[in-house]
Amino acid sequence: MEQYFKPGTDNQKAGKYVEVGPNGEALENGRTCTIQKGDRLPATSAKGHCWKYSGSKK
């Protein structure tokens, strides 16, 4: 089961995260972000969206 993280969550694994919809579905124009250890996940493009870890930053 995949984990989804709310915007503003901190202390997650460093790497790339992709924005997903309320039910975990992929978004056509979803944002991506890369965070470092200890960083906080940024806001999403719409209320109810969340972040899914998509791998290391390599």
CORJO-V419557 format. One record per backbone hydrogen bond with DSSP energy under -0.5 kcal/mol. NH is the residue of the N-H (numbers start at 1). CO is the residue of the C=O. E is the energy in kcal/mol with one decimal. If there is no record, write none. Layout:
NH&CO&E ; NH&CO&E
This chain:
5&51&-2.9 ; 8&41&-2.1 ; 9&6&-1.7 ; 11&39&-0.7 ; 12&39&-0.7 ; 15&35&-2.1 ; 16&55&-2.6 ; 17&33&-2.9 ; 18&52&-2.6 ; 19&31&-3.0 ; 20&50&-2.9 ; 21&25&-2.8 ; 24&21&-2.1 ; 27&19&-0.6 ; 30&27&-1.1 ; 33&17&-2.4 ; 35&15&-2.4 ; 38&12&-0.6 ; 39&36&-2.3 ; 41&9&-2.8 ; 49&46&-1.7 ; 50&20&-2.0 ; 51&5&-3.0 ; 52&18&-2.2 ; 53&3&-0.6 ; 54&16&-2.8 ; 55&16&-0.8
